[in-house]
Amino acid sequence: MTLSKILTPYFPRRIFVFETRDPCKEIGKLKTLILYALAVSYGIRIDTLVILYSTPMSILLNGFGLRHFHPQDRSLTRFLESILCKNKSYPGVHLLPPGIITGFIIGEAELLIMPKNPRTTDTYSSVFFARLAQIPPSTIVITTLKTRTSIKNSFVFELPVSANQLYFTIASNYILDLAYGSWIRRRGKIEWREPLRYHTNGTENT
């Protein structure tokens, strides 16, 4: 498996990273996070990747490749149960060994979005601290983690540490839609949504 076969070709890529210790048991929480990360106005964000960070394998949902993903509650629950509990494979769903995550985070993210889970261990936090220090220039980082000053020439938006993951997800997509626009697949058609700042009361709003 190579990164080129997994990554969405649409830019800038948004990469959400959510920690989960037991994806099957946490479907209720993950369902909501995945819904707000990937779905918008009956469409799917094809510029977005969601990584459910776990051990020994993490799960990646690629908005560009996803099929059979519908925002209706029952449909989405069944979809996630088949992936997270029954290990079924669908287009756009990939299992990733821990080592490959570094490639996504350090080498492939233009938009990196990482909320801090309150139950996260110090070891887990320090792993991301180290990776944040190596993020390449021009990456946009939205995080509740205290970032290091060694992230130079990158754009860092720090949301309040108290922000829960759902708020964090909604706020992150709002910030990115406002500034950068987004790529959406709706009813099989791919659309480019202009940055929201150009559509406020019909006039440009910066």
C-alpha atoms as one frame of an Amber mdcrd trajectory, in Angstrom:
protein
   0.000   0.000   0.000   1.345   3.425  -0.932   0.190   6.852   0.127  -0.435
   7.864  -3.486  -3.181   5.232  -3.742  -4.928   6.506  -0.625  -4.685  10.275
  -0.751  -7.375  12.447  -2.249  -6.091  14.347  -5.311  -8.007  17.468  -4.282
  -6.188  20.315  -2.564  -5.765  21.586   0.010  -6.245  18.307   1.861  -7.899
  18.353   5.260  -6.723  15.646   7.629  -8.694  15.068  10.831  -7.053  12.852
  13.459  -9.283  11.394  16.184  -7.951   9.087  18.870 -10.007   6.015  19.709
  -9.078   3.132  21.972 -11.915   0.860  20.886 -13.599   2.004  17.627 -16.387
  -0.587  17.797 -17.462   0.399  21.313 -17.171   4.120  20.528 -19.317   4.182
  17.391 -21.797   6.614  18.951 -19.160   9.290  19.458 -17.180   8.541  16.302
 -20.315   8.593  14.148 -20.994  12.205  15.078 -17.385  13.306  14.584 -17.104
  11.566  11.216 -20.437  13.013  10.085 -19.424  16.599  10.805 -15.923  16.098
   9.427 -16.984  14.556   6.098 -20.606  15.469   5.338 -22.000  18.836   4.272
 -25.328  19.767   2.664 -26.103  16.208   1.515 -22.618  15.942   0.055 -19.231
  14.490   1.013 -16.055  16.518   1.406 -13.730  14.880  -1.109 -10.754  16.966
   0.049 -10.974  15.444   3.533  -9.353  12.471   5.252 -10.402  11.205   8.676
  -7.943   9.064  10.631  -9.275   7.094  13.584  -5.988   6.781  15.424  -5.781
   3.503  17.311  -3.515   0.523  17.939  -2.460  -1.810  16.495  -4.160  -0.459
  13.346  -5.650   2.917  12.539  -8.567   3.409  10.165  -8.607   6.036   7.428
 -11.742   7.284   5.705 -10.983   9.046   2.432 -13.806  11.370   1.391 -12.733
  11.170  -2.245 -12.985   7.388  -2.416 -15.878   6.757  -0.011 -18.963   4.994
  -1.291 -22.067   3.791   0.582 -21.573   6.671   3.040 -24.884   8.407   3.795
 -25.573  10.983   6.515 -28.853   9.409   7.674 -28.397   8.144  11.228 -29.346
   4.478  10.725 -27.468   4.158   7.445 -24.329   5.736   8.881 -24.507   3.555
  12.012 -24.759   0.364   9.947 -21.939   1.521   7.691 -19.604   2.162  10.625
 -20.608  -1.045  12.423 -19.675  -3.089   9.364 -16.269  -1.370   9.191 -15.362
  -1.002  12.857 -16.979  -4.139  14.295 -17.141  -6.617  11.417 -13.940  -5.578
   9.593 -15.682  -5.265   6.236 -13.938  -3.387   3.462 -15.485  -0.577   1.420
 -14.097   1.852  -1.169 -12.357   4.738   0.555 -11.730   2.835   3.807  -8.143
   1.816   4.623  -6.377   0.115   7.524  -3.089   1.790   8.374  -0.217   0.485
  10.498   1.097   3.040  13.017   4.215   3.818  10.992   2.370   5.096   7.956
   0.549   7.747   9.981   3.760   9.733  10.186   3.774   9.991   6.411   0.337
  11.548   6.411   1.008  13.941   9.229   4.481  15.109   8.305   4.596  14.746
   4.551   1.104  14.999   3.152  -1.012  17.431   5.177  -1.766  20.891   3.937
  -4.564  21.191   6.482  -3.884  19.260   9.681  -6.624  19.190  12.297  -5.893
  17.600  15.659  -8.101  17.948  18.720  -6.695  16.866  22.052  -8.751  14.165
  23.673  -9.048  14.851  27.445  -8.264  11.186  28.215  -5.232  11.142  26.004
  -2.073   9.957  27.703   1.087  12.041  27.977   2.839   9.592  25.667   0.244
  10.098  22.939   0.430  13.884  23.339   4.202  13.929  23.161   4.116  11.936
  19.912   2.089  14.669  18.272   4.205  17.386  19.838   7.217  15.824  18.113
   5.402  15.592  14.785   4.159  19.162  15.024   7.765  20.260  15.309   8.483
  18.634  11.926   5.517  19.945   9.922   6.665  21.409   6.598   6.188  25.097
   5.707   2.813  26.333   4.467   0.863  23.673   6.367  -2.267  24.970   8.062
  -2.641  23.475  11.538  -5.780  23.696  13.654  -5.247  22.252  17.092  -6.003
  22.499  20.784  -2.493  21.277  21.560   0.014  23.852  22.737   2.208  24.166
  19.677   5.941  24.656  19.690   7.565  27.789  18.347   9.664  25.588  16.024
   6.689  25.406  13.619   7.952  28.120  11.320   6.298  29.452   8.173   3.145
  27.501   8.934  -0.272  28.811   9.864  -1.470  27.657  13.275  -5.002  28.206
  14.608  -5.263  27.287  18.278  -8.787  26.633  19.530  -9.480  26.601  23.283
  -8.204  23.520  25.068 -11.663  23.210  26.611 -13.275  22.719  23.183 -14.796
  19.265  22.872 -14.132  17.252  19.732 -17.478  17.977  18.099 -17.141  21.719
  18.565 -13.565  21.455  17.375 -14.619  19.629  14.197 -17.402  22.068  13.337
 -15.235  25.106  14.077 -12.326  23.737  12.036 -14.429  23.168   8.928 -15.995
  26.600   9.341 -12.579  28.266   9.514 -11.331  26.365   6.468 -14.517  26.900
   4.435 -14.363  30.581   5.254 -10.765  30.955   4.172 -10.146  28.311   1.529
 -13.393  26.930   0.145 -13.931  23.193  -0.296 -14.438  20.347  -2.760 -17.755
  18.511  -2.455 -19.251  15.470  -4.193 -23.029  15.753  -4.269 -25.293  13.333
  -6.166 -22.264  12.030  -8.024 -21.190  15.478  -9.212 -18.012  17.160  -7.978
 -18.395  20.827  -7.073 -16.013  23.544  -5.944 -17.430  25.739  -3.207 -15.897
  29.188  -3.165 -14.531  30.501   0.144 -17.453  31.639   2.277 -15.978  35.109
   2.641 -17.038  35.801  -0.950 -20.675  34.998  -0.298 -21.656  37.134   2.649
 -24.629  39.268   1.643 -23.540  38.987  -1.958 -20.337  40.922  -1.384 -16.775
  39.977  -0.587 -16.081  39.888   3.107 -12.477  39.458   4.209
